[in-house]
């Protein structure tokens, strides 16, 4: 303590003192309880004088000073302890301080003189029962002052345990199971749960189909209780309609797309869920279709016998990488009069068929002052000319022709070529494209 500070001493005696003697101390006050005394030191300039201070209490007979400290259990006994007969039992608890404890069996104090040994190691208290028998069962308690911890000891006789083991459990095993001994019986209900399982042939996991095909994979479903089935496309709940639908029965689920479209490409996920868990399976579909027409066609240059075009890639590649882009029929595009009201148009074979065989050509005509085209004839792939008869106008007209193939979708943005020609008597001008809508 700091020199010059005040020190108070409290002393409890077991007997009432008859006299008091002290050095460098004052009695503060008398207490209602004569067993308690309080002293206060006088500040002294000499620290050693305070260190050597002595408090003397004289009693009849000589008093015993006691320090009261409450003990409690920091580790209690388990609520229940089970053991087979002839096995060793160790019951252990721990107190907050090193104190003596008392053990009880069914409220009778134990002496440790039989097969039950009492052991104390510091704050650890143990009761060791060697070769436990049925007579050792009951309630055991360890007490320290007013604190108690207890456990119930259960001793199983040898051969008293019986087990029923069912290997490779099936749904047929789900029933009530009863165990009987003499006139006593107990019944338990066996409940079986099975995590859902989804199976499908490997070749159906990922498929490539042509446009307007039918896709109808069936997934086998197992699990108990019967799982609930849900379908999703690209992570979003699948919306069904007349074209896309799903079926579910007790052992399978099927998704059906009766006429595939480009937008059907994606990942389809089926999920099976029950109380035992959940399982998912992904199916991938890729729809292969002709690419969409080239985008944003523009005329870059027009010469007497050729025209230069430019376009952007198609908006859709049809589900596979583009290998070639079709070219228009090659120049020169020629026209010559074959009669009073007829003209013959001729052209060259395209440099590229775009990856699909050319099936033929379409020829159309329009008044140069109008926007609408009118088809006037078609020829096969092996013919590069057409005679147009019964022309009624004596005007300047545009003639156009376009190759057709299996990938042709009749879009007005398809590659085309045209030229401008006076029907009667004038020379042909350079090929051109009208700014109006094309019939192709």
NORDA-V36264 format. One line per field, one symbol per residue. burial: # if it has 24 or more other ideal C-beta (glycine too) atoms within 12 Angstrom, else .. A space follows every 10 residues. Layout:
# NORDA-V36264
burial: ???
This chain:
# NORDA-V36264
burial: ......#.#. #.#...#..# .#.##..... .....####. #........# ..#.#.#... ..#....... #.#...#... #.#.#...## #####...#. #####....# .....#.#.# ...######. .##..##### ####..#### #.###..... .......... .......... .......... ...#.###.# ...#..#.## #...###### #.##..#.## #.#....#.. ...#.#.... .######..# ##.###.### ##......#. ########## ####..#.#. .....##.#. #..#.####. ....#####. #.#####... ..#####..# ..##...#.. ######.#.. ..#.###.#. ...###.#.. #....##### #####.###. #.######## #.#....#.. ####...###
